[in-house]
Amino acid sequence: MAKYELKDKVVVITGSTGGLGLEIAQALQAKGAKLALLDLDLSKVESLAKQLGGKSIAAGWVADVRSLESLETAMANAAKHFGKIEVVIANAGIGSTEALEHMTPETFERTIDINLTGVFRTFRAAIPYVKQTQGYLLAVSSMAAFVHSPLNTHYTSSKAGVWALCDSLRLELKYSNIGVGSLHPTFFKTPLMDTIQNDPAGKAVWKGNSGIWKYVSIEEVVSGVVESIERRKDMTVVPKVNTPIAKAPALFRNVIEFLGFNRKQLKQTMQLAEKKHH
């Protein structure tokens, strides 16, 4: 397949002012893309748009992925401003660590609502525009779609759902020549990960992000985003060495649990999680 050039492509990004969203926006601007930046804070998206070159190159709108109406309005505004929409990146997401036994329904439901249903709403609002340009939809999932950690039932469920949603939607839109892909990075440094590292149980469950849980750089993740778009890939794994795990997760589960979630470590993790509730 010929390279899908980013120059002058109109790209919509949700969660555009967060750690990863900001880096994606900067990388795509450097490739010559035009950016429709969506986020909850209008002042932040407008400031970012100005930094990236102003209204002919980047513009910002308020959008809440918990509201289809909000996203439909933002997509309409972006399409009117730039004349078209070609690529949409569903990047907004949240995470935390909590044992299911003590998790409130609100925590579980909010995670699913933003991480999974938020992708549904984003793509649902975008498809009419992307159909016109035979463009590309990309959702930021995670290796958590395939590697299911303790204290992460809400997050892993949401990210596995994102992968399944993209894989199913890919077939629905194939005849319309629209590409659909999911991005599956391992751990990388963000404010979200800093919060998890400050939780003793969160730090214990992934061994302080050492060994098989070590970080990749945010630059590697952004490169994965660019590669996904330029090659219109259906799945991108960061780092690439983890691709076999994503392709055959059940096959690798016992090995991962032996290396990463041994009995002693699990006991320590769950004891630390319990301490928060006593």
C-alpha positions as CSV (number, residue, x, y, z in Angstrom):
1,M,0.0,0.0,0.0
2,A,1.2,3.5,-0.9
3,K,2.1,5.7,2.1
4,Y,-0.9,7.7,3.3
5,E,0.8,11.1,3.4
6,L,-0.1,13.3,6.4
7,K,0.7,16.6,4.7
8,D,-2.5,18.8,4.6
9,K,-4.6,15.9,6.1
10,V,-7.2,17.2,8.6
11,V,-6.8,15.2,11.8
12,V,-9.1,15.3,14.8
13,I,-7.6,14.4,18.1
14,T,-9.6,13.9,21.3
15,G,-7.9,14.4,24.7
16,S,-5.5,16.6,22.7
17,T,-4.0,18.6,25.6
18,G,-3.0,15.6,27.8
19,G,0.4,14.1,27.9
20,L,0.1,11.8,24.8
21,G,-2.4,14.0,23.0
22,L,-0.1,17.0,23.1
23,E,2.8,15.0,21.8
24,I,0.7,13.5,19.0
25,A,-0.5,17.0,18.0
26,Q,3.1,18.3,17.8
27,A,4.3,15.3,15.7
28,L,1.5,15.6,13.2
29,Q,1.9,19.3,12.9
30,A,5.6,18.7,12.0
31,K,4.4,16.3,9.3
32,G,2.2,19.1,7.8
33,A,-1.2,17.9,9.0
34,K,-4.0,20.3,9.9
35,L,-5.3,19.7,13.4
36,A,-8.7,19.9,15.0
37,L,-8.0,19.7,18.7
38,L,-10.8,18.5,21.0
39,D,-10.7,18.6,24.8
40,L,-12.7,19.6,27.9
41,D,-10.9,22.8,28.5
42,L,-11.4,25.5,25.9
43,S,-8.6,27.7,27.1
44,K,-6.1,24.9,26.8
45,V,-7.1,23.8,23.3
46,E,-7.1,27.3,22.1
47,S,-3.7,27.9,23.6
48,L,-2.3,24.7,22.0
49,A,-3.8,25.6,18.6
50,K,-2.1,29.0,18.8
51,Q,1.2,27.3,19.7
52,L,0.9,25.0,16.7
53,G,0.4,27.7,14.2
54,G,-3.0,29.3,14.5
55,K,-6.3,28.8,12.8
56,S,-5.1,27.8,9.3
57,I,-3.1,25.0,10.8
58,A,-4.7,24.1,14.2
59,A,-8.0,25.1,15.8
60,G,-9.6,23.9,19.1
61,W,-13.1,23.1,20.3
62,V,-14.6,21.9,23.5
63,A,-15.7,18.3,23.4
64,D,-16.7,15.7,26.0
65,V,-16.4,12.1,24.9
66,R,-19.2,11.3,27.4
67,S,-21.6,13.2,25.1
68,L,-22.4,12.2,21.6
69,E,-24.1,15.6,21.0
70,S,-20.9,17.4,22.1
71,L,-18.8,15.3,19.7
72,E,-21.2,15.8,16.8
73,T,-21.1,19.6,17.3
74,A,-17.3,19.5,17.5
75,M,-16.9,17.4,14.4
76,A,-19.3,19.7,12.5
77,N,-17.3,22.7,13.6
78,A,-14.0,21.1,12.6
79,A,-15.4,20.1,9.1
80,K,-16.8,23.5,8.5
81,H,-13.5,25.2,9.6
82,F,-11.1,23.0,7.5
83,G,-13.5,21.9,4.8
84,K,-13.1,18.2,5.6
85,I,-12.0,15.5,8.1
86,E,-9.7,12.7,7.1
87,V,-8.2,11.2,10.2
88,V,-9.7,10.9,13.7
89,I,-7.7,9.8,16.7
90,A,-9.8,8.7,19.8
91,N,-7.2,9.4,22.4
92,A,-9.2,10.5,25.5
93,G,-8.9,8.1,28.4
94,I,-8.5,7.6,32.2
95,G,-7.1,4.9,34.5
96,S,-6.6,4.0,38.1
97,T,-5.8,1.0,40.3
98,E,-8.4,-0.6,42.5
99,A,-9.5,-4.1,43.6
100,L,-12.9,-5.0,42.2
101,E,-14.0,-6.0,45.7
102,H,-13.8,-2.4,46.8
103,M,-14.4,-0.6,43.6
104,T,-17.5,1.6,43.4
105,P,-19.9,1.1,40.5
106,E,-19.2,4.8,39.6
107,T,-15.5,4.1,39.1
108,F,-16.1,1.1,36.9
109,E,-18.8,2.8,34.9
110,R,-16.9,6.0,34.4
111,T,-13.8,4.2,33.1
112,I,-15.9,2.2,30.6
113,D,-17.9,5.4,29.7
114,I,-14.8,7.4,28.8
115,N,-12.4,4.7,27.6
116,L,-14.7,2.5,25.6
117,T,-18.1,4.2,25.0
118,G,-16.1,7.4,24.4
119,V,-14.4,5.8,21.4
120,F,-17.8,4.6,20.2
121,R,-19.2,8.2,20.4
122,T,-16.1,9.7,18.8
123,F,-16.2,7.3,15.8
124,R,-20.0,7.5,15.6
125,A,-19.8,11.3,15.2
126,A,-16.8,11.1,12.8
127,I,-17.9,8.5,10.3
128,P,-20.2,10.7,8.1
129,Y,-17.2,13.0,7.5
130,V,-14.5,10.3,7.1
131,K,-16.7,8.4,4.6
132,Q,-16.5,11.5,2.4
133,T,-12.7,11.4,2.4
134,Q,-12.1,7.6,2.7
135,G,-10.0,8.4,5.7
136,Y,-8.8,6.6,8.8
137,L,-10.0,6.1,12.4
138,L,-7.5,5.3,15.1
139,A,-8.2,4.4,18.8
140,V,-5.6,4.5,21.5
141,S,-6.0,1.2,23.3
142,S,-3.2,-0.5,25.3
143,M,-1.4,-3.7,25.8
144,A,-3.9,-4.0,28.7
145,A,-6.3,-5.2,26.0
146,F,-4.3,-8.5,26.0
147,V,-2.4,-8.6,29.3
148,H,-4.9,-8.4,32.2
149,S,-3.4,-7.2,35.4
150,P,-4.9,-7.4,38.9
151,L,-6.3,-4.1,40.3
152,N,-7.2,-3.2,36.7
153,T,-10.5,-4.9,35.9
154,H,-12.1,-1.7,34.8
155,Y,-9.2,-0.5,32.7
156,T,-8.4,-3.8,31.0
157,S,-12.1,-4.4,30.3
158,S,-12.3,-1.0,28.6
159,K,-9.1,-1.5,26.5
160,A,-10.0,-5.0,25.4
161,G,-13.4,-3.5,24.4
162,V,-11.7,-0.8,22.3
163,W,-9.7,-3.4,20.4
164,A,-12.8,-5.5,19.7
165,L,-14.8,-2.4,18.7
166,C,-12.1,-1.4,16.2
167,D,-11.7,-4.9,14.8
168,S,-15.4,-5.2,14.2
169,L,-15.8,-1.7,12.8
170,R,-12.8,-2.3,10.5
171,L,-14.9,-4.9,8.7
172,E,-18.1,-2.7,8.6
173,L,-16.2,0.1,6.9
174,K,-13.9,-1.9,4.7
175,Y,-16.2,-1.6,1.7
176,S,-16.3,2.2,2.1
177,N,-12.4,2.3,1.9
178,I,-12.1,3.6,5.5
179,G,-9.2,2.3,7.5
180,V,-9.7,1.5,11.2
181,G,-6.9,0.8,13.6
182,S,-6.0,0.4,17.3
183,L,-2.8,1.4,19.0
184,H,-1.5,-0.9,21.8
185,P,1.4,0.7,23.7
186,T,3.0,-0.8,26.8
187,F,3.7,1.6,29.8
188,F,5.0,5.1,29.0
189,K,5.6,8.1,31.2
190,T,2.5,10.3,31.7
191,P,0.9,12.1,34.6
192,L,-1.5,9.1,34.8
193,M,1.4,6.7,35.4
194,D,2.9,9.1,38.0
195,T,-0.4,8.9,39.9
196,I,-0.3,5.1,39.8
197,Q,3.3,5.0,40.9
198,N,2.4,7.0,43.9
199,D,0.0,4.3,45.0
200,P,1.9,1.5,46.9
201,A,-0.3,-1.2,45.4
202,G,-0.1,0.3,41.9
203,K,3.7,0.4,42.2
204,A,3.9,-3.2,43.5
205,V,1.7,-4.7,40.8
206,W,4.1,-3.8,38.0
207,K,7.3,-3.9,40.1
208,G,7.8,-0.2,39.8
209,N,7.7,-0.6,36.0
210,S,10.9,-2.7,35.9
211,G,11.6,-6.0,34.0
212,I,8.9,-6.9,31.6
213,W,6.9,-3.9,32.7
214,K,9.5,-1.3,31.9
215,Y,8.5,2.0,30.2
216,V,8.9,2.9,26.5
217,S,9.5,6.5,25.7
218,I,6.5,8.7,24.7
219,E,8.4,9.4,21.5
220,E,8.1,5.6,20.6
221,V,4.4,5.7,21.2
222,V,4.0,8.8,19.0
223,S,6.0,7.1,16.3
224,G,3.5,4.3,16.5
225,V,0.7,6.7,16.0
226,V,2.3,8.2,12.9
227,E,3.1,4.7,11.5
228,S,-0.5,3.6,12.1
229,I,-1.9,6.5,10.1
230,E,0.7,6.5,7.3
231,R,0.3,2.8,6.7
232,R,-3.4,2.7,7.7
233,K,-2.7,-0.2,10.0
234,D,-5.4,-2.3,11.7
235,M,-3.1,-2.9,14.8
236,T,0.1,-1.2,16.0
237,V,1.9,-2.5,19.0
238,V,4.6,-0.5,20.9
239,P,7.2,-1.8,21.2
240,K,7.1,-4.1,18.2
241,V,8.7,-6.9,20.2
242,N,5.3,-7.3,22.0
243,T,3.4,-8.0,18.8
244,P,3.3,-11.8,19.3
245,I,1.6,-11.3,22.7
246,A,-1.0,-9.1,21.0
247,K,-1.6,-11.6,18.2
248,A,-1.9,-14.6,20.5
249,P,-2.5,-13.4,24.1
250,A,-3.8,-16.7,25.5
251,L,-0.7,-18.5,24.2
252,F,1.6,-16.2,26.2
253,R,-0.6,-15.7,29.3
254,N,1.1,-18.4,31.5
255,V,4.5,-17.0,30.7
256,I,3.5,-13.4,31.5
257,E,1.9,-14.5,34.7
258,F,5.0,-16.5,35.7
259,L,7.3,-13.6,35.0
260,G,5.1,-10.7,36.0
261,F,2.5,-11.9,38.5
262,N,4.0,-14.6,40.7
263,R,2.3,-15.7,43.8
264,K,4.5,-13.8,46.2
265,Q,4.1,-10.6,44.2
266,L,0.3,-11.0,44.0
267,K,0.0,-11.5,47.7
268,Q,2.0,-8.3,48.4
269,T,0.0,-6.3,45.9
270,M,-3.4,-7.4,47.2
271,Q,-2.3,-6.8,50.8
272,L,-1.2,-3.2,49.9
273,A,-4.6,-2.7,48.1
274,E,-6.4,-3.9,51.2
275,K,-4.6,-1.4,53.5
276,K,-6.4,1.5,51.7
277,H,-9.7,0.2,53.1
278,H,-8.7,-0.5,56.7
